[in-house]
């Protein structure tokens, strides 16, 4: 009945049946304990109200206790029940279930069973407000290593947990970046030419790009490992321009655009040489307005960095004029775009281009002789 309708589960709750099943966790008989845990997992899956009632009855503590004293099969069933208890929306407050995180993290660092790994990683990724506690438990190396797991059900929650961590402050992000296999493992997932890259689904690629977009917002020394690696940049460009899933394209474009926000002039120059500017120019012609916005933001960041470099160094010739030729007409045409966000960004980029080329109005090939004098 606990795996039946909501009304049936409500009947069980009303008659305080869960109290009796919590008592059954204390029996020495494995089969009975397994069935009791199964009952608890099914009840908490039915609604957050039932879940909160079980928490109030001490269901989480009771499961953790039996996991510590019984066999692996009971431990694994307990992990499953706790995952249902925590993943049910809305997720319970972190402090209310914090007691389970440490023992689960210990299991995660030694476990090989993909179902158990998936259950635990799915718990960890639900608490962006608890990332420092999760970091302190030492699970980051295991999260990074499991990006090589052959099972998608393990990879995705590991990526989401790492994404939460890289959404934190610079010190938390550095903990992830210090793992030597972090970037190689992620780009192995994103590279169409690797064995795993050929088979990985769009959900994994999208989530991996989201993690990288968080990293890309860091300081220039933090993002150097991405922006100064030509192979990584080429993989991201391929995803942004050629992936068959528009969500993956969008997230890959965000990585490239975010990477330009805090990069040094030298890093911008490297990115241009590796094709990022041409990529943004191509994306201006895509149908999705959000893609246009992301590309325009990237162009804006690049132009501002180049103009600042030219002014600071009193240059009489602006770098990369030729590289910008392909996008000038596209930008001007977007100034009258129906989407206000697109047209506003296009106008700002056009102003920067005007400063870059020393021109106004329509651009023509002859205008290229007009170089801005600083």
N, C-alpha and C positions, 0 to 999 in steps of 0.2 A: 504493500500500500504506500510506503514512503516514496516509491518511484512512480506513483500514480498521479492523479489530478491534484490541483491546488486545494480543492475542497476536501479531498481525502487526507491530504497532509495536514490541513487545518483541523480536521477531526482528531488526528493523532496528537497535535499540539494541545488542543482543548482538553483532552483527557490526560495530559501530562505524561504521555508515553515516552517522550525523550528522556525524562528522568530515569526511567527504568533501564533504558538502553545505555545510559551513561554508567549505571551501576554494573551492567553486564561487561563493561570494559575491564572490570576487576577480576573476572572469572579466569581460572587457569586454562580454560579450553580454547585453543586457537580458533577453531571454527566459529565459536560463539562470538569471540572478540572481533573476528573479521566481519561477521554479519552486523554486529553492533556499529562498527565503523562505517560500513556500507550504508546503514540506515541514517546515520548522522550526516554523511556526505550528501545523500539524496534529499534529506530534509532541508539542509542549508542551501541546496541548489534551487529550491522552489521559489524562494523570495528572500529579499534582504530582511524582512520582518522576522521570518523564521530563523534566519541566520543570527540576527541580533539576540533573539530569545535563547538560542543555543549558547551564544557567547556569555550571556548573563547567567546561564546555568553552569558555566565552567566547562563547556564542551571542549574548548581549545586546550585548556590545561590538562583535561582528562586524556585527550588523545596524545599530547606530548608525553605524558607520564607513561602510557602504555607503549609508546614507541621506544622509550628508553629501556624498557624491561623485557620486551618480547622479541620475536624473530624478525628477520628481514622482510618477510612477506607482510607481517603486520606493520612494520615501519613504512613500507612502500604504500600500503593501503592508507595509513595515517597521513602520509604526504599528500595523497590524492584527495582525502577528505578536507585537509586544511586548505588546499588550493581552491576547492569549491567554496570553502568558507570565506576566503579572502577575495577571490575574483568576482564574486557576485556584486553587481552594481546596485547602489553606490558602494564603492570600496569602503570598508570600515576605517576609522581613524587609525593612523599608524601606531600611536601609543597603545591602542586597545589590543593590537595583535603583535606588538613588538617582541613579546616573549617568545614567539615562534621563529623569528628571523634568524637568530644565532644558531640554534640547532639545525635548522634547514640549510643555512650557509655551510655548516660543517659537512653535512651530507653531500651537498652540491660539489664540494671541492674534491671528493673522492669517488663520486658516483659515475657509472658508465651506462646505466639503463636509460635509454632516451625518454621514456615516459616519465620517469622520476625527475630527470633533468629538466624536462619541459615544464612539469608541474612547479618545480621550485623557481625556475627562471621566470615563469609567469607570475609568481607571487612577488618576486623582487622588483619586477618592472612596474608594478602597480603603485610604487611608493616613491615618486620623485621628491617628496618632502623628507624622505629618510635616506637620501643617498650618502650622506656622510657616515651614518651608522653602517650602511651596507659596505662602504669603502673600508671602514675600520675593521670589518670582519674578514678582510683579505680575499674577497671573492673575485676581484677584477682580473687576476691572471687566469682563473678558471673560465670566466665569461669570455675572455679573448680567445682562449684555446678552443672553446666549444663553437667558435665561428667556423671551425673546420669540421664540425660534426656533420655527418651525411644526412641527418634528419632535419628538415625544415622546421618541424615543431620545436626543435631545440634552438636553432639559429635565430629565429625571429624574436623570441622573448629575451635572448641574450643581447641581441642588437638593441632592443628597446631599453633594456637596463643600462647598457653603455651609453645610449642616447640621453637618458635621464642624467647620467653622471656628467657627460660633456655639455649638458645644458646648465650645469652649475657654474661655480666660479673658476678662475684660471687655475687654481691649485688642484681642484678636483679634476679638471680636464687634463692637467699634466700627469696625474696618476695613470690615466688611460694611455696617454701618448708615450709614457715611459715604458710601456710594455712593447718589447721589440717586435712582436708578431701582430700588433694591432692593425697597422696599416696594410702590411702584406696580406693578412687574412681577409680584410674587408675588400681590398682591390682584387683579390682572387675570386671573391664572390661576384664582383662587378665586371670582370674581364670576360668577354664573350669567348675568348680563345682558350681559357682554362677548362679542364674537364668539368669542374663544379659550376663554372660560369655558363657552360652550355646548357645545363639542366636546371639551373636555379630559377625560381619563379619571380614574377614582377613584385610580389609583396616583399620578398627578401631584398631585391635591388632597391626598391623605394625606401625601405627602412634603413638600409645601409647608407644610402645617400643622405637621408635625414641626419644620421649620426655625423657624417662628414660635414654637413652644412653647419652643425653646431661647432665643430672643431674649427672650421674655416673662419669663424667670427673672432678667433683669438688674435693675439698680437703677432707681429711679423715673424718673430723668432719661433713662435709656436706653430705657425702654419707653414713654415719653411719646408717641412718634411713632405708637404703636399704640393705647394706651388712651384717648388724648385725641382720636382721630379717629372720629367717630360712624359714618362710612361703613364703616370697617374693622371696627368692632365689630358692626355690623349684618350684614355679610357672614359673620363668624365665627358669630354666633348662628344665621343661616340654615343654615349647614353643620352645626352641632351639633344642631339640632332637626329639620331637614328633609332632609338628604342621604340618598340611598337606600343608601349604603354605610356599614355600622356602623363600619368602621375610620376612615373620614373623620369621622364624627360624634365618635368617641372623641378623635381628634387635635385636632379643632376645640375640643372641650370642654377639653382640656388647655391649649390656648392661653389660653382665657378664665380658667381656674382659675389657671394659673401667673401670669397678669397681675395677679391680686389679691394675690399673695404679698408683693410689695415695693412696691406702689403706695402713694402718699400718700393721706390722707383725701380730698383734693380730687379725685384721680384715681378713687378708689372711688366718690365721689359722681357723677362724670361717667359712669362705667360703669353705675351703677344707673339713672341717668336715660336711658341708651341701651338699657336692657332686659336687662342681664346678670343681675340678681337674678331677674327673671321667668324667664329662660332656665334658670338653675340649678334653680328651683322646678319647671319643666316636666320637666327631666331626671331628677328624683327619681322620676318615674313610669315611666321607661323600663325595659325588661326586663333589659338588661345590667347586671350588678352593678358592673362597672368604671365605667360611666357614672354610676351612683349615687354611687360613691366620689369620683369627680372633682368632681361637683356639690357634694357635702357638703364636700369640701376647700375649694372656692371659697367656699361659704357661711361656713365657719369663718374663713377669712382676712378676709372682709368684716366679719363680726361683731366679730372681735378689733380690727380697725382702727377701727370705729365706737365700740366701747366705750372704747378707749384715747383716742380723740379727745374723747369726752364727759367722761371723767375728767380729762383734762389741762386742758380748758377749763371745768371745773366747770359743765357744762350741767344744767339742771333738766328739759329735755326731750330725749329721744334722737331723733336724726334717723332718718328712713326707717322709722318704725314701721309705717306703712300698707303700705309695700312688702313687708314681711316677713310680712304676714298670710297670704298665699297658701301659704306653705311650712311654716307651723307644724305643722299637722296631719300633713302628709306626713313631716316629720322625726320627730315623735313615733311614728308608725306604724313607721318604720324602726328604731327602737330595739330592736325585737324581731325584726328580720330574721334569717333563718337564717344568712346570711353574716356571720361574726364581724367582718370588716373594715368592712362596711357598718354593722352595729349599733354598733360602737365609735365610728366617726366620727359617726353620728347622735346618740349619747349626748353627745358633746362639743358638737355643734352645739345640742342641746337645752339644755344647761347655759348656753351663751352666750345663747340665746333667752330663757331664764329670767331672766338678768341684764338683758337688753334690755327685756323687758316687765315685770319685777318680779313674775313669777307663778310658780307651780309647778303640777304636775298638768295636767289637760286645759285646753286653751285655748278660750275662747268669746269672742263679740263684746264682751260686757260687760267682759272683761278688758282691753280696749284702753284703758279709762279709767285703768288702773293704770300710771302712767308712773314709770320708775325715777328716784329722787332721788339725785343724786350730791352 
